[in-house]
Amino acid sequence: MRLGNPSKLEVQRSYAELSAAGQSVLDVGANVGHFTQLCLDQNASKVVALEMNPTVFSSLRQNYDDAVELHNCAVTSWDGADSVVTAARYLRPSGIEVTGLGTVKEVNTGRLVRRFSRFTKETYDVQGKALKPFTEAVNIIKMDIEGSELDILTDAVFPQTVHTLFVEFHVRRYEDGEEKYQMCRQRLLEQGFDGELHHEKTGEAYGTLEANVTSPADYFCVRLTR
């Protein structure tokens, strides 16, 4: 098992209220499986994990080849056709990949994220899939896909079986981020979702989704329930 060392405090802040026992879970942007492992530890009935980066996916598969349904793909739409898309990854001067920074949105809009400019950027092709088919009979969804959540959630209509969403929003790094956040917010509220927003690293609380008509920070996490 090779999960690395994410901040325990950050994990507690983001997923402290996770209750996965007996639940069907979809982990979108699974990385090497930190959230997946939390769900398995709580005896989730089923976990499906999606990860687009082939290098990271290799570690994910080594960790969970038998216990979890795994897909090496990028989520590129709510209900669109499958397609091959171009994604990016970033390398340190040493050649070691910076996991967690890969993104489809940044490549397709042609806008380099400034704070990543010190790294070497490489692009690769990956299978792009719609999210909707993965959500059937799912109860809990976690989504951390580096800005692409802004495009997916503007169109998403979740099945009534989905009662909890854990989402990390990446807003201000993109020119259309604020507009997309407001569209996502409205779409989620219309479906009965609401919850408290907070900064992943500092823990600063921003209030509810309903109260935050504009985005409170560059990136933030939220647990939404209905």
Buried (B, 14 or more C-beta within 10 A) or exposed (E): EEBEEEEEEBBEBBBEEBEBEEBBBBBBBBBBBBBBBBBBEBEBEBBBBBBBBEEBBEBBBEBBEEEBEBBBBBBBBBEEEEEEBEBBBBEEEEEEBBBBBBBBBBBBEEEEBEEBEEBBBEEBEBBBBBBBEBBEEBBBBBBBBBBBBBBBBBBBEBEEEBBBBBBBBBBEBBEBBBEBBBBBBEBBBEBEBBBBBBBBEEEEEBEBBEEBEEBBBEBBBBBBEB
